[in-house]
Amino acid sequence: MVAIAWGYLILAGLMEPIWVIGLKKSEGFKKIGWAGLTILFLFASMYFLALAIDLDLPMGTAYAVWTGIGAVGALVAGIFLFKEKAQPVRVIFIMLIIVGIAGVQITAGV
């Protein structure tokens, strides 16, 4: 069950950047198609997070990993899709987030 919970959590985290991209592309929910995609992936991301927590992943761990995956994904998407700056120091901090996510997973005790 634990492997399934982590699978749900990773899936939930991977959906985070998709709805964030949709949020930007919707231009303040003015573009209905992008707004709909945003709402769909936001709901799906939270749904899979809820399933992971329901399968006994610690809530704090699940939330930290979920937001971490989403934050890294949104940062990387911003760099590649929206030409946001990718200075070396920014990349180092992205890598620190990844190390933090791994650390939370390793020490979860599940």
QUIKA-V238271 format. One record per helix or strand. SS is the DSSP state (a for helix, b for strand). FROM is the first residue (numbers start at 0). LEN is the number of residues. If there is no record, write none. Layout:
ss:SS from:FROM len:LEN
ss:SS from:FROM len:LEN
//
This chain:
ss:a from:1 len:24
ss:a from:31 len:23
ss:a from:58 len:23
ss:a from:87 len:19
//
